[in-house]
Amino acid sequence: MLTESKYSIEDLKSAVFKGGRALFLRHIAGFLINFTGSLILARTLGPEILGLYFISYTIFIICRGVIDFGIKTYLIRLPSISSTEVYITAFTFQQGLAIFCSIITVLIISPISARWYGHKELLPLIVSAGIGAYFYSWHSIPIALMERRFEYKKVGIVEVSEILIFNLVAVICTFAGAGLLGLTLGNILRGFLPALLSVTLTRFRPGLLINKKAITSLIQTAYPIFGSEFTVWLIVLAPPVLVGSIAGVKALGMAQLAYTVLGYTMIIATIFQRVSLTAFSRLQNEKELFNNAVHKALQLLSFIYIPLTMGIASLSPWWVPVIYGYKWSGMENVILIAALPVTASALFSIILSALISKGHVDIVLKQNILHAVIYWISMAILASPLDALSVPVTHLIAMSSGYLFIYGYNKYCGKLDYKTVTLSFIIGGGIMFISWYSTVMGNMVIPFIGWGIFLVGSLVKATVITSFNTYKGKL
């Protein structure tokens, strides 16, 4: 475990790879549980019921984000923390936010949403989302503590528990003929169990410390992170509001499940982003080491992630009907287009971590605002003619805002060389479209040949990159 104040490059390197390995195992476990659970729920409940659930889950995620207020990221990126009062102050502030969010969600948002969509089933789903989100106020600070110490095994236990309890309850109730009840109970328990485990594993002693000066200082420091995350919630909110109300909850369910499936590939990207944020934060005062580490992470992620995501998308005309059944016919079209912005988002996550670790949250905020504006306008125009396809097409258009990440990095962090990554993205995209069409036509040979050649080239390049050579030693 790394100490708060002193570390060597070798210590950091060891912690990064151990943490990455722990997170990889966590995400593999999470993938297996989530995939199995979502498969059963999708085949049993269908796109309309899942569309309603996705609306409640969106509320759940937004409430957790408001409760967090960017504090977890703020605590992780601090070079050192000398007093436990920082944690207690943050916990006190989050308790207030949690109570406020739960009351607003239960008393106001749930009845309005049920009337807006014309589905009374939404009422208990959104009420449960508000209750489940409250427990994040007991979850956030302990997770920050664990990530600062690179205790990713404990992080994995907590996060897998959330996935496991939701799917277990939802699937059991669905088999018993009470699918909506299972989704409702799952929303509550997915908040409660991780909170209980987080406090237990860290031995974090919650307390209330009402220090107006300290809370004001915390808000002033964390609000730029909160602001950037708030715009992300606006983006997340667009499909339920626009696609759900214009194209219908069935189209929403189709698009959201497509993104859920592609989200499983984010295992790799999430590991890179989370470990890199902590590692980059420790290197923020070492300019050359920092810049070198960012480039290595970006290039290595591209060689792994492009064939993974685009390869899965290229074969979707075959596996979608086999796995999910006739109810989900057409989802392969959504997955094909969505693979492009999802891959781009994964690659930009490395630059995002670099900017946050350097404290340039203002650039992240500007990019998120631009992305949100483009996203909402485009989706409002395209939701009716494109139905479920409007979500990935809009996402792809909005990714043009990522240029601000590149501009900000070059201005404040170093010189970003993205030629190799861009070339890999273009080649991978070409192989994906050709392979997808070949799969539709019943030819499964071309996809395997195309991706086989791409993987060989990627493995050769990745072998060189994983040496992580830098000036003055290794990282």
Phi, psi and omega in degrees: 000135179283144175279169181289330191248325188238139177199155173252166178299323179294319177300316182294317179300315180297317181295321180299312183287324176294317178296319178298320179294318179296318179293325178299314179297320178299315183286330175295314178299316179297319179298312182299317180291312182296317182296314180297314181296313182294328178296313179296315181295320181294314181291329184273315187269328180086170186293330184289313179295319178294328175300318177295318178299318181298328176296314179294324180292325176298316177298318179302313182294318180294317178299317178297323179294319178296317180297319180294319177059024181078005187290321180300312178298319179299316181293323181294320187278351178295133178302323178202155177230119189263345185226140177289347178298332177299316181290318182293320177298316179297319180297318179300313181297318181291329176299317178298316179296321182295315179297317180299311182297318182296317180296313181298317182294313184291316188270334187242304187294319184297312179291324179295317181296318179300320178286322183299315182269350180072029179229108181294341179296340181291333185303303180293329179297315183284327174300315180294327177296319178294320179292314180298323182293331181305320186293348177296337178293344174261354190255322190297308184295313177301323178296319177299318177301313182295319181290326177297327181268004184060031179272065187284344173295316178292320177302317181298318179300315181296313185288324177292326179299322179297314181295317184294312185294321179296309183295322181298311181293315182297317182290316180300315180293324178296316177297331179276002179085017181232060184300316181294323177297319179298318179294323180293310179295323179299321178300321181287312185290333178289347173266318187290310186297313178299325179296316180298314180293322181300312180295320182293314185290329181265348186056032178291129181260099181297148177199165179249128180226096184271086177246102186302321181294316181293319180293319178298317178297320179297316180298315181297327181280321187270342188297329176298323176293316178300318180298317179293323179287328179299320179293330175295321179294326175299321178293315180297328184284337185301310180302313178299320183286312187271304181293318181298323183269330182270308182269340178107160184291335177294315177297321178297315179299321179297312182293318183292323178292323177301317179289329176296317179298312178294333178297336177297330179288346180288000175309309183293312183297321180295319177299312179302314184294315185291316180290322182293325179300313180293317181292315179299324180298324179285342181254009189298339179260004178249089192301311183290316177300318180299308183298319180295317181296320179297315180295318179298315181296317181295314182292317181296318178299319182297321181289335178272315192280323182300307179292331180294304184288309182291330176295317178297317180296322184293336180259006184299328177299339179270311190275337180299306179293329180291316185275313188261343176091177187295334181301335186253021178299131182106344180294334179298330177291320179295317182296321180302309182288321183296333182301329181292302180292330178296317178296315179299319179298320179298318181291320178293340182297331177293316178294323177301312179299320180297316181294317180294319181297333177272356179087010182267059181290336180299324179291319177299319179297314180298318180296317181295321178297313179298317178300315182297317180297311179299318184297310182294316181296313181296318182290323178299326180281321190264346185301319182288308182287330186258350178058229182296332180294342181298332182293305180291326179295316177297318178301317180296317178298316183291339180294348176299338179291347179297345177302330180295328175298314181295316178300314181295320180296313181298330182278323189244340188246327184159195180257120183267120176258104185247014182297314182296318181294317180297317179297318178297321180296316181294315179296315179299319178297319178297315178297321181298311182295318178296317181293320179299314179296320179297322179294319176302321181279000177090009180259108182263000183281314184302315178302318183289325176293311182299312181286333176297315178296317181298317182294322178299313178298321180293319181296321179297314181291320181295327179299322178289318184293321186293354174294333177054037177291138177224175174289150178060034174123209184235161174234000000 
